[in-house]
Every structure is written in C-alpha cells, then in structure tokens.
Amino acid sequence: MTRVDAITLRQLRALRAVVENGSLTAAAADLRLSPPAVHGQLRALEDLMAAPLVMRGEHGVFLATDEGRAVLAAEAQIAVALEGCARRVAALKSGHVGNVSLGVVSTGKYFAPRLVAALRRALPEVEVTLRIGNRDSVIQWLQSRALDLAIMGRPPRNPAVQAEPVGPHPHIIVAPPDHPLVSADPVMPQDLLAETFLAREPGSGTRILMTRFLDRIGDGTPWRMVEMGTNETIKQAVIAGLGIALISQHTVTEELRSGRLVAIRAIGLPIQRSWFLLKREDMVLSPAGQRVHGHILAQQGGFLPRLDD
C-alpha cells in the first residue's frame, strides 16, 4: 500500500540522483552522502511506493522503471513549486508582494480611490483592499484588527494607535450662492447661530467638530440642527436651501469650483485640521504594509483634493 504521507524530499532527491548518475557511488558523491545512505533512502522510497523504482540496465547502469518515471515527474513538479514558494516568501519578506487592508472614514471617499490608484501604480504587486465607513466603523475595524492602516481626522483613544499627519484637512461652512450670509464679510456669530445646520449622525468626526465650534462661538446659545445620513445628502440639501453645513472642504471641492456652493467667511473659519495615517501600536506591519505606510507618508497629502486642480 502506497504511503505518500511518509515520503521525504531526501528520498526523492536520492531517486533522481541515482537515475541521473547511473550508479549509487556517483549519486552519493553528487549528494555528498555515503553509498549506503543513498541506497537506504532509495529502498525506503520503494517500500513506501510499494513498487520498484529503478532497474539495472546495460553495463549495470541504474534506469528508472515506469513507476520510477512517474515518481520523478512528481518530484520535478514539487521542485518547481518549492522554487516558486521560495521566490514568493522572499518577495513577501521584502514587501514587494502582499495584502494590505486600508480603512478610510466616509469623508475620505473623495480622495481614497485616487490614493489607492497611486499605490497600485507604485506598488503593483501589493494588493490594497479599501474599506470605507463612518468614524465608529473604522474604529471598530481597528479594534478587531481587521485593518492594517487607517486614515481619519481625529485619532481614537481606543485602541492605542500611532498617528502621523498626512495632509491638511480644512473644514468650512457652505451655503448656496444666493444665501444672504454669502455677501457678509465676515459673518457674525449671532447670524450663524440663527441658521439651521445640516449635520451627520452622532459620532461623526465632522458632527463633533461642528458641535464644538458652534458651542464655542455661541457660548451656550442654542442652535438648530437637522441630521442627515451622508455627506452627499447634506450637500444636496444645502444646494436646495434647506440649511447650511459645516463640512470638510475635501467633500465639496467640485461644488465650490462649479459655484453650486460657496464658503461662508466667518471668524474662526476655515477650521484647520489634519488627516492622520494610523496603525495600532501593538500590531507589527508586514513588509508590504510598511511599504504602503511609507508611500502614503511620502506623498505629503498630494492625493488630497485641491480647488486649484
């Protein structure tokens, strides 16, 4: 009965050496073993295969039997697979290939595809998986170790992360071009507080920033807010005249450029923040992850939307 699970590479190499060299002595010299050692490996392989693998030919030269040729064909495939495996391992160790999961908060969806495209051009062998979600989702992914890297505006307290700035992240208040506040320069705090603000869900980084800004300029004065699910909905609602919004400039670049939205000029605006590239403190990046991390930092925010593009 054949026992392939007990076959070793040494046995397979002994068979190939014997057939290629034609004798135990020459095979032993090739393998740097003693002839009895080579003979022992060959006999063990024949026992495991339950078949003779070599036979004596003319002048006593060892030849492969039909069974032996079948085993040698398999040995050649194994050798090719192992060589490919070695190259793959070397590439993984060097960071030239691998898989990297990058999480980006939903505000970043306006630049994340451009960033991933740049990464694929620079690192074509590295597969970058992009995951986009709100701030709470990205934090949960970091907590569950589902991400190698993340980009967001304000680093979380939990999990502990290493955060490095990758570029500016200005926040502005936008209104439709015919809004009365557009012509004021600057807009007074009391006029802002009299408006209806359109905002994202609780936990959103932009919502937190808006709340802090309005509470600071109002010093306790109440203000009105309507919650909406996405930045796209907020933009369309502002264009339609349902209110104004404090929003990331990177989400409204096209609307500002086309004139469908206008940035209100007020003291304290724009609010200057930064985008950060994050990794968990207790996670060691793979070589591929290190290359992606370094490439993002080296771009110095060149992938971020700009009004002058």
N, C-alpha and C positions, 0 to 999 in steps of 0.2 A: 504494500500500500504506500503510495506516494505521500511524503510528509514535507510539503513545501514550506511550512512554517518554521522548520528547523534548519533550512538551507542558509548558509552564510556566504558573504562576499568572498571570503578566503577560499572556500570550496569552488566557487565559480571561477575565480581567478586561476586556481590550480588547474582546472579543466582546460581553460583557454591556453595557459602556458604550455601544458603538455601537448595539446594538438598543434599549436603554432611552432613549437620547438621540436616536436617529434620524439622526444625522449624525456625520461624523468630527470636525468642528470642535467640536461640543458635547461629544462623548466625550472629546476631547483636553483641553478645559477641565475636565471632571469629573475626569480622571485626572492633571491637571497635567503633560501631555506635549504635544508638538507633534503636529499632524495627521499629518505623515509618519511619526512614530514609532508612532502608533496604527495607521495603515494597514499599516506593516511588521509589527506584531505580528499583525494580523488575517490578512494574506496568509500569514505563516509558519504560523499555525494551520490555515488552509485547506489548505496544502500537506501538513502532517503528517496531517491527516484525509483527504486525497485527495478532498475534496468541497467545493462552495460552501456557505458557512455563512450568508451574507447575500445579499439581493437588493434591487434598487430597487423601491420601491412608489410609490404615488401621491405626486405632488409631489416625487419624488426621495428620499423618506424610506427609510432602510435598515430592512428587515424580516428576521427570521430565516427561513431555509429550514427544511424538515423536519429536515435534518441539523443545522442550527444550533440548533433547539429541543432536539434530543437532547443536544447538547453543553452547552447551557445548563442542562438538567436535571441533568446530571452535575456541572457547576460548582456548582450550588446545594447538592448533597449534599456536595461537597468543602468548601464554605464552612461548612456546619453541622458537619461532622466536625472541621474545624480550630478552630472556636469551642469545641466540646466538649473538644478536646485542650488548648486554652489554659486552660480552666477546670480541667481535671484537673491540668495542670502547676502552676498556681497553688495548687491545694489540696495537692498533694504538697509544694511548697516551704514551705507554711505548716504542714505536719504534720497537716492535717485529714483526709487520707486516706493510705493506705499499708499496708504489710505489715510486721509486726514478729514475729520469732521469739524466744520466751521459753523458756529451759530451766530446769527445776527438778529438784533431786535428789529421789529417790523419797520421802524423808521428808516433803517438801513437798507431796506429793499430797493431804494432808489439808487444805490451805488454797489450793492453786493454782487449782482450779476457781472458788472464791469470789473470788479475786483477778481472774481473767480475766473473770468476770461483771461485776465492778465496773468493770473497764477498758472493757468493751463498752458499759456504760451511760453512762460518762463520755465515751468516745471512739467513738461508734457507727460512724463512717466508717473507723476503723482496724481492720484485721484482725489480731488477735493469735493467732499459732499457738503452742500449748503443747506442749512436748516434755518428757517425764518419764523420767528414767533414774537409774541409780546414779551415785555421785560420779565414777567413772572415765569413764562415758559422757558426762556433762556436760562434763568437762574435754576429752575428745576432740572434742566438738562445738565447743567454744570454739577449740580448736587448728585445726580445719578451717574455721573461720569460718562454721559452719552456724547459729550463734546470734547475735542482736543483743545480747541480755541474758540473764543467768542469775542464779538465786537459789540459794545454797548456804550451808552453815555456815562452812566454813573456806576462804578464797580459795586457789587454787593458786599455785604458784611459776611454773609454765609452762602457758599463756602468761602474760605480764605483763598484769595487769588493774588497772582502777580499781575499788575495792571501797568501797561505802558501806553502813553498817548500816541495816537497815530495821525491826528489831524484836528483842525478846529471844527467846532460844531455850534455855529451860531443859531440862536432862536430869535424869532421876530414875531410881531403881531401883524396879521394880514387882514385886509378888508377889501371889498370890491372897489373898483376905481372911482365910483360915484358916491362913495361913503363920505359924509360930512367931515370925519376926522382926517381924511387923507390930505386935505388942504391946510391943516393946522401944523405949525412947526415951532415948538414941539407941542404934542398933545398933553394936556394937563392930567394928573392922576384922577381927579374927580370926573373928568369926561370919560376916561377909560372905564372907571368903575360903574358908570351909568349904562354901559353896553352889556349885551348878552354874549357870554363867551361859550364857544363850542369846544368841547374837550373830549379826550379819550377816556377809557374806563379807569377805575381806581387801580393804582399800582403802576400805571403807565409812567415812564420817566418824564414825558412832556407834561402830563397832568400834574405830577408832583412839582415840577418847575413852575408851572403856571400858578398853582395854588400859593407857593411861596412868594412869587413875585407880586401877586395881587394883594396878599395879606400884608406884605411889606409896604407897598405904596399906599394901601388903604388904611393901615393902622387900625384894623378892626372893622372898617366899613364893610357891610355885607355886599355881595355882588352876585349876579345871576349867571347860571351855567346850565347848558344843555349837553347831556352826554351822548356821544356818538361812537360807533364801533370801530371805525377805521379812519385813517388819515384821508383817504380818497373821499369818503362821505363828508368829512369836515370841510375839505376844500370845495366840494360842490355846493355845500350848504352856505359857505361864506360867499361864493360867487353869486348864489341865488339871493343873498341879502338876509339870511336868517340870523346872522350874528357875525362876530369877529373871532379870531382864534390866535392864541399863542402857539406857534408851531415851529418845528425845525426848518430852517431855511432850505436844507437839502431836500425836503419833501415838496417844495413849491418852486423850485428853480425854473421849471418850464412855464408855470403860470405867471411868475414875476417877469420873465423875459418877454412873454407874449402880451403882458398888460392886463390879463384877466384878474390878477390880484396885485395889490400894492402894499408895500410895507409901511406901516404907520410909524411916524417919527415921534418918539417919546423919550423922556429922560430914563436912562437905565436900559435902553434898547440899542442894538441887539444885546441879548444876554449871551455872553461868550462862554461856551463850554468846550469840552474836548471829547472826541471819540477815543475809546481805550480798547486795546487788544488785551484779552485776558486769558490766563491759563490757571488751573488750580495749582496752589502751592505744593500740594502733596502728590502731584502727578508729574512723571518724567515724560517729556515729549519723545516720540520716536524720532529717528533721524529725519524722516520725511516731514514730521511735524515741526522740527527745528528749522528746516529749510523754508517751509511755508511761513512760519513765525518771522524769520529773518527777512524774507522777501516783502512781507507786508510792512514791516517797520522801515525797510529801505525805501519804500515808495513815498514816505513822508506825506501821506494824505493825497498823493497825486490822483487817486481813484475817486476822490470826493467831487460831487457836482459843484460847478462854479458858474456864476452868472455870466462871466465873460467867455465861456466855452463857445 
